[in-house]
Each structure stands twice: as structure tokens, then as C-alpha cells.
Amino acid sequence: MATPPLPRGLEDNPAHRIANKLHSAAIHLLRRARVVDRQAGLTAERLSLLSVLSFAGPRTVSQLAEVELVSRPAISRILNSLEDAGLVRREKTPTDRRLVRVHATAKGTRLMESARKRRLEVIAGELTGLDRTALSTLERAAEVLESLGG
């Protein structure tokens, strides 16, 4: 997998070169891993939303729209299908009955855990042939990337 050249107009410096390599590698790795997402039986959009609710906890419709970078009506449509499948539930907040928080159900969380497990198995399979030095380097790189996420 060759890394594409830096886009025109982007200064050729170490930060941009590393960003370019990380971007390309992450996209290719996740494309290979998402093949198993079909087994979950949900669209990518539904899986993404369910993932937020399963791993980050309950959110309002507005918060979900912001995280997923889509409109509130689009989130509502996705939520309706997830709710119909018994994967999420909506709950009015006790302090403001107009405000609704969306929660993943136990069924939704189990489905996400299974989907995540399959993805991790694919990614771990990609790492199997690497030596200890390469694995240690990737582990340290993952720690650095985590620290960037806040």
C-alpha cells in the first residue's frame, strides 16, 4: 500500500508527511476491518450511531447530530429504525421533560460488542505476522494517538 503524495499546497514537512501516512494507513486498515460489519445486519450509519450510544453513553438527538455531522431529522430517522429493532430507547430527562436522551439497550450493546469483536479480530489478524519490535512500536504509536484525542 503506497501512501499518496501530499496534496498540492500543503507544505512538505514532517508533521504533514506523518499525517499523510497515518491517514492513508488508517483508511486502508478500517476498510479491511469494516467488511465484517455486514454481519451486524445494520447500515454503516446505524452502526456508527449505535456505537456512540453503546460506548460513549446516552446522548440527546442534538448531541448525536453533532457527533455524526448530520441533521437532526437524519438522526431521528436512524433512531426510529434502531428503536424499532429494539437496539435503542428514548427517555425523557427528569429535570426537563421536553429533553429526550437516547440510550443503547442491552440488545444494542451486545450487537455492538459483537461487531467490535469481529473488527478487532480482523485488525489483530493483520498484526499477527509482525515481530515484537514492530508490535511495541505500534503500541507506543497507539498511546501517542490516544493522547491526541484528549
N, C-alpha and C positions, 0 to 999 in steps of 0.2 A: 504494500500500500504506500504509494508515493504521496507525500504532502504537496498540495498545490502551492504554487508560488504566492507570495504576498500580493494582496490586491493593489492595483495602481493607486498611488497617492498615499500609501501607508509607509511611513518611514521604516527602513530596514535597520532594526536594532534588536538586541537580544530579547526584550520583552515581547515584541511583535512576532519574532520568529518562534519563540516558545508558545505563545498564544495560538499561532497558526498550527503548530504541530499538535497541541492539545486539542484544539477544536476539531481537526481532521480525525485524530485517533478516537476521540470520544464519539463522534458521529458514527464512524465505522463500527466501533465496538457495540454501540447501542442498537444499530441497525441489525447486527447479527443476533443480538440478545432478544430483540422485540419479536423475532419470528415466533417465539413460543407464546407470545401474548394472545395469539389467536385461540389458544386452548382455554383461555378465561371466558370466551364467549361474549366479550364486550368490545365495543369500538375503542380506539385509542383515546378518544375524548372522554368516554365514560370511565375507562381505567385510570386516566390521569386524575379526574375529579375524585374518584373513589380512593385513590392513593393519598391525595391531600387529606381527605377526611379520616382515613384509616391511620395514617402515620403522624399527621400534624394535629389532629383533633378537630372538634366541631368548629364550624365557621358559619357566618351569615352568607346569604346569597351574594351580597355586595363584596364581601371578602373573597369569596370563591371566584367571582367575575374578575376581580383584580388580579388574583394569583394566576388564573388561567388565561388572562388577557383576552377575554371575550365579553360580550354584553350580558346584562342581567337576564334578558329574555332567553339568550342561548343557554345560560346556566340553568335557568328554570326548566327548559326542555330536557336537558340532560338529567337533571334531578328527578323530573317526573318519571323518566324511564327507569332510573335506578331505584326510585321509590316503588314503582310497580313491580320490580323484580325482588323487592324486599331487602335491598342492599343498603339503603339509607332511610332515615326517618327525620322528619322535621318536627321541631319542638319550639313552642313559644317560650320566650325567656320570662322568668318570674317577675323581673323588675319592670319590663316593658312588653306588654302582651302583643304589641304590634311587631316586635322584633322576633324573627324566627332564626333559630340556629339549626344547622343540618348536622346530623351525626351519622357515622357509619354504623350499621347494625352488626351484630356478631357474625351474621352470614356474610356481610360485605367485607368485614375484616378478614374472615377466613379465606374468602376468594382472593383478596389482595395478597395475603401471606403466601398462598399457593402460587400466584402469578410471580411474586417477587422471588420465591424459592426457585422457580424454573429459570428466571432470568439470571440469578446468581449462579446456578449450575452451568449455564452456558458460558458466562464470563469466567468462572473458575476453570472450566474446561479449556478456555483459551490460555490460561496461565500455567496449565499442567506441565508443559514441556520446558518451562523456564528454570534456570538454576537459582540457587539460594541468593546469589548476589543480585540478580535481576529482580527477584521477588522482594528482597529487602529494599531495593531502590524504589520499586512501585509502592511498597507500604509507606515509605517515607514521603513519596510524592503525594500519596492519598492523604496523608496527615497534613501536608502543606496546603493542599487544595481545600480540605475541610476547614482549615484556619481562615482561608479567604472568604468562606461562606458566612462568617460571623459566628 
